[in-house]
Amino acid sequence: MARLKAFRRVVQRNADIADSVLVYVEEAHPSDGWVSSDAPYQIRTHRCLEERLSAARLMRAEAPGCPVVADSMDNSSNAAYGAYFHRLYVLQEGLVVYQGGRGPEGYRITELRDWLDRYRQRLIESGSSDLHV
């Protein structure tokens, strides 16, 4: 949850230049699988879309102000973006312009924050404040 709080701070800080969305994928530490001792919720492996949506609603409650969507049960978004289970991306005009490392080890919210800071500076220097990523 600490990572989610840090993400939320970056989202709030950059809401004027970037739209953000969280994609809830399959549960990384299901209660009936590889259990994490510090998990704030006990969520079993999703057996149907409704269970995944229910878990996504829990995430939405932890990240107010940021839309949350859920991956399909075939995990197509997770596979396409190689999230497994935390990963940060910036897309601009349909292209990936920033891809963070695969989590949990490669997940670095500071890298995303720094990328957005540089983007903001480019907007200022170009005299444009209406470009959104």
Secondary structure, 3 states (H helix, E strand, C coil): CHHHHHHHHHHHHCCCCCCCCEEECCCCCCCCCCCCCCCCCCCCCCCCHHHHHHHHHHHHHHCCCCCEEECCCCCHHHHHHCCCCCCCEEEECCEEEEECCCCCCCCCHHHHHHHHHHHHHHHHHHCCCCCCC
